[in-house]
Amino acid sequence: MLYKITQNSAFLFTLMFLFSLLAVSCSKKVRFEGSNVVPAAEGYARIKKDENKNYSIEVNIVNLASSERLQPPKNAYVVWITTKNSGVKNTGQLKSSTGFFSKALEGNLNAVSPFKPTQVFITAEDAANVQYPGPFRVLQTDPF
């Protein structure tokens, strides 16, 4: 009897492990390249296709200088995705905050897009609702 319980437990453990591995393997994590504009900034974007066939986009950046401190000063960091067939899309404004135990500025964004991203980049803009990216590119990933 004890053997049967142990065998069932091992089977359930293996099954749970495979499902968790499958869930993790469905997302793509890409790192942002170093930046001359904000040299200390670093982070990643995680792209995952959801059950509705949309793309969940999670962006996390640390050591990001406030956009008002840039030269010239800007009002917002905007996250963009490059798509294969639909061009460049504004995904939203990077929300900034200061860490509780540090003064390092952090930025994050969680968004959903019906378009499949092939690259993620961040620009500094005068307004968050711009339709096209300006020339002030702060961070970018390699194409994926």
WOVEN-V910000 format. One record per residue. RES is the residue in three letters. OMEGA is omega as a letter, one per 30 degrees, with the letter a starting at -180 (* if undefined). Layout:
# WOVEN-V910000
res=<RES;RES>
omega=<OMEGA;OMEGA>
This chain:
# WOVEN-V910000
res=<MET;LEU;TYR;LYS;ILE;THR;GLN;ASN;SER;ALA;PHE;LEU;PHE;THR;LEU;MET;PHE;LEU;PHE;SER;LEU;LEU;ALA;VAL;SER;CYS;SER;LYS;LYS;VAL;ARG;PHE;GLU;GLY;SER;ASN;VAL;VAL;PRO;ALA;ALA;GLU;GLY;TYR;ALA;ARG;ILE;LYS;LYS;ASP;GLU;ASN;LYS;ASN;TYR;SER;ILE;GLU;VAL;ASN;ILE;VAL;ASN;LEU;ALA;SER;SER;GLU;ARG;LEU;GLN;PRO;PRO;LYS;ASN;ALA;TYR;VAL;VAL;TRP;ILE;THR;THR;LYS;ASN;SER;GLY;VAL;LYS;ASN;THR;GLY;GLN;LEU;LYS;SER;SER;THR;GLY;PHE;PHE;SER;LYS;ALA;LEU;GLU;GLY;ASN;LEU;ASN;ALA;VAL;SER;PRO;PHE;LYS;PRO;THR;GLN;VAL;PHE;ILE;THR;ALA;GLU;ASP;ALA;ALA;ASN;VAL;GLN;TYR;PRO;GLY;PRO;PHE;ARG;VAL;LEU;GLN;THR;ASP;PRO;PHE>
omega=<l;l;a;l;l;l;l;l;l;l;l;l;l;l;l;l;l;l;l;l;l;a;a;a;a;l;l;l;a;a;l;l;l;a;l;a;l;a;a;a;l;a;a;l;l;a;a;l;a;a;l;a;l;a;l;a;l;l;l;a;l;l;a;l;l;a;l;a;l;l;f;a;l;a;a;l;a;l;a;l;l;a;a;a;a;l;a;a;l;a;l;a;l;l;a;l;l;a;a;a;a;l;l;l;l;l;l;l;l;a;l;l;l;a;l;l;l;l;l;l;a;l;l;a;l;l;a;a;l;a;a;a;l;a;a;a;a;a;l;l;l;l;l;*>
